[in-house]
Amino acid sequence: MASEGERVAIVGAGLAGCLLAVLLGRRGVPVTVYERRPDPRIAGAERGRSINLAISARGLAALDQVGLRDQSLKQALPMHGRMVHPRAGGTNFQPYSADGERAINSISRAELNRSLLDAAEATPGVTLRFSQRVSGVDADAGTILLDDADSEPADVVLAGDGAYSAVRGSLALDVDADFLEHGYRELTVPPKDGEFALDPDALHIWPRGTSMMIALPNLDRSFTCTLFWPKDEFHALDTPDKVTAYFEEHYPDVASLMPDLTDDYEHNPIGSLVTVRCWPWTRYGTRYGTRYGDGAVVALVGDAAHAIVPFFGQGANCAFEDCIEIDRCLTETDGDWSRALSLYQERRKANTDVIAEMALDNFIEMRDRVSSPVYRAKQATTHALERRLAGRYVSRYELVSFSTLPYAEIPARIRRQNRVLAAAAAGAALAGIAAVALTGRAVRRRP
Ligand SMILES: Cc1cc2nc3c(=O)[nH]c(=O)nc-3n(C[C@H](O)[C@H](O)[C@H](O)COP(=O)(O)OP(=O)(O)OC[C@H]3O[C@@H](n4cnc5c(N)ncnc54)[C@H](O)[C@@H]3O)c2cc1C
């Protein structure tokens, strides 16, 4: 069925919902966006939910498609590597790329969301409706169910309502929500004498085994720190004195930079970390696309389809890629929503499964391995190989963060590179043995 005349709704004016609204508006598809919160450009951010995101190549490529790349980079701070703060003291800087030039970008999620909302609002055909909580979708009837209001008709519903998606919950899909025992809490390092209190060119990590803290810089010269810890342990620090003592023991170099530590710790909420695996991502009303014309097609987008843990800094980047894929599929199918959304889910699922696993792996790398000498030696070797074999050997981190190679192709590419490397190493070893043997023989033959 062609898109013309269909009523298209997006649920959630978050990062994915807004980008999708802009892309659809630009195609000439009128779209209504339902957002449960009041307009955040007026209401401001919630306490302890400021989250700054690392946006990298995939997110930037998507923002570029709607002309927001440069504006977003102006609101961001580049981070060229990790600054690891080992328990024993001191710091070590680990560049993200072999040439030290490539950076991921720290940007406030709220700020990015505001820019996307502005862009959506300025796009002809896009209507934003705030304070409209959607409780579900009746795909057979072709209606969106709203809290505190009558249901509304829709032929196409794109659910960008986040990891705990109400739309997903109403569709009887096969969903597995896998929660880490770790939660997270935000803390702040404010500017010191008007300057950054830590190096702003890095993503800071304090690996501590079961717990881990990271800090990303903000334009106002503060850092937003995120402490990841099993939820029970968070609750065990139940007095300001215990909080202070714990930080002085485990995070001594940063505790003194956090004047609001005990207040932040007491009042900021503990967030959950979930991996959502769901299939299918679409649901077709039984009569959708038939001559009776009833019913809707519903598709999940972004975290609603595949929330991942934040340890590779890819959730938003990946959600943006979904939006670009939907747009591409609409082009390829001449605006046939039914075929486009089916194609979209087929193409994206393998990719999001792979990044979900990589994000879980990276948690162990960040909290346990990054400070070990073996890890650092391995990383230095990887960078040396990347310089030596430019373009032919590329690390997993670079492929994820500095390329748009589909995530699903990365494991095979890494395996291929490793095989070539192993063969080259074996070849070099054999050549070495042969050279020694020949030299020895030559020497013996000399009179
Ligand atoms: C601690 C942390 C750090 C992260 N760091 C990074 C990072 O460095 N890089 C990265 O790329 N990603 C990161 N992420 C992930 C990133 O935040 C998400 O992947 C991204 O926000 C997903 O976008 P989305 O639009 O799918 O969902 P959201 O941004 O969650 O947007 C969902 C929207 O839907 C609205 N909504 C929800 N329910 C309803 C309803 N019933 N009715 C109407 N509206 C509704 C919400 O109010 C919200 O506006 C991080 C996440 C966390 C938790």
The ligand as a Gaussian input file, in Angstrom:
#p B3LYP/6-31G(d) Opt

LIG

0 1
 C       23.719000       5.570000      31.127000
 C       23.532000       5.537000      29.637000
 C       24.554000       5.969000      28.820000
 C       24.403000       5.920000      27.431000
 N       25.449000       6.304000      26.657000
 C       25.322000       6.239000      25.297000
 C       26.405000       6.659000      24.450000
 O       27.468000       7.068000      24.928000
 N       26.237000       6.597000      23.100000
 C       25.082000       6.119000      22.543000
 O       24.986000       6.087000      21.305000
 N       24.040000       5.727000      23.320000
 C       24.136000       5.768000      24.674000
 N       23.084000       5.387000      25.463000
 C       21.871000       4.838000      24.830000
 C       20.942000       5.930000      24.326000
 O       20.585000       6.811000      25.348000
 C       19.699000       5.260000      23.758000
 O       20.061000       4.194000      22.928000
 C       18.882000       6.244000      22.948000
 O       18.428000       7.284000      23.762000
 C       17.709000       5.516000      22.284000
 O       16.881000       6.437000      21.634000
 P       15.331000       6.124000      21.481000
 O       14.774000       7.300000      20.769000
 O       15.128000       4.773000      20.943000
 O       14.759000       6.081000      22.966000
 P       14.693000       7.286000      24.056000
 O       15.811000       8.241000      23.835000
 O       14.590000       6.583000      25.354000
 O       13.355000       8.018000      23.690000
 C       12.088000       7.469000      23.975000
 C       11.063000       8.600000      24.002000
 O        9.766000       8.043000      24.110000
 C        9.037000       8.728000      25.108000
 N        8.070000       7.761000      25.633000
 C        8.299000       6.688000      26.414000
 N        7.160000       6.038000      26.670000
 C        6.175000       6.706000      26.038000
 C        4.772000       6.511000      25.925000
 N        4.176000       5.487000      26.542000
 N        4.045000       7.384000      25.210000
 C        4.650000       8.423000      24.563000
 N        5.986000       8.677000      24.652000
 C        6.737000       7.814000      25.365000
 C       10.097000       9.120000      26.115000
 O        9.653000      10.166000      26.954000
 C       11.228000       9.531000      25.191000
 O       11.112000      10.855000      24.770000
 C       23.200000       5.438000      26.856000
 C       22.160000       5.023000      27.685000
 C       22.320000       5.054000      29.054000
 C       21.186000       4.582000      29.933000

